Amino acid sequence: MSEQDIARGKRAEQLLGDEMLKGAFATLKAEYLKAWETSPPRDTDGRERLWQAFQIVGKVETHLGNVLNNGKIAQHQLSGLTRG
C-alpha cells in the first residue's frame, strides 16, 4: 500500500459522498430497471442489455467503495509504520 492508494481512497470517498454522483447512480439504476421491467419478454437481447447496464452501475459503485477501503487500509498501515 502506498501514498497513492491513500490519495485514491480519499478521492473515492469524495466521489461517493457527492450528491450529484449519488443521484446519477440512483437515476441510472432506476431508469434501467424500469426499462427492463417494462420491456417485452420476447425482446431477449434488449432486456439483457438493460440488465447488464443496471449491473454495471452497481459495479462502478462497488469499485469506488473498494478503492475507498484500500485507501483506509493503506492509511492504517502507513500510520503503523510511522509509529513503530
N, C-alpha and C positions, 0 to 999 in steps of 0.2 A: 504494500500500500504506500501511497506517496502523497505529496502536497497536491499534485494534480487530481488525485482521487478526492481529496478533501474539497478542492475548488469545484469539481464537477458535482459533488454531493450537495454543496451549498447552492449551486445554480439549479439543480434538480428540485431542491426544496423551494426555491423562489418560484419556479415554474408551476410546481404542484399547488402552491398557495395562491397563484394568480387567478383572480376571479374570472377574467376573460377566458383563460385557457380551460379552467374547470367548466365554464359554461359551454365552451366549444365542444369539449369531450361529451358532456351530457346531451347537448343538442344533436350531435352526430349520432350518438348511440340511440337516442330516441327516434330520430328520423330513419335510421337504417332498420331498426326493429319494427317500426310502424310499416315501412315499405315492405319488409319481409312478411309481416303478418297479413297484410292486405294483398299480397301478390297472389296470382292464380297458382294453385297447386301444380298445374301442368307445366308452369314455367320453371322447370328444374334448374336450368342454368342461371337464370336471373335470381332466383331465390338463393342459390349457392353463392353467387357474387355478393348479394346483400348480407348474407350471414358472415361471409369472410370479412367484409368491410366492418361489420359490427365487432367481430372478434379482434381485428387489427387495432381498433381504437383502444380496446382494453389492454392489448399487448403493449401499446405505447405507454399507457398509464403505468402498467406493471414495470416496464423498463425504467421509467423515471423513478419509480419507487425503489428499484434495485440500486440504481446509481446513488440515490439519496442514502440508502442504508450502507452501501460500500464506503461512502464518504464519512459516515459516522464511525464506522469500524476503523477506517484509516486514521481519523482524528483521535480515537481512543488509543490505538496502537502507538501513534507518534507521541501522544501525551505520556504514555507509559515509558517510552524510551527516554524522554527528556527528564522524567522524574527519577528514573532508576538507572 
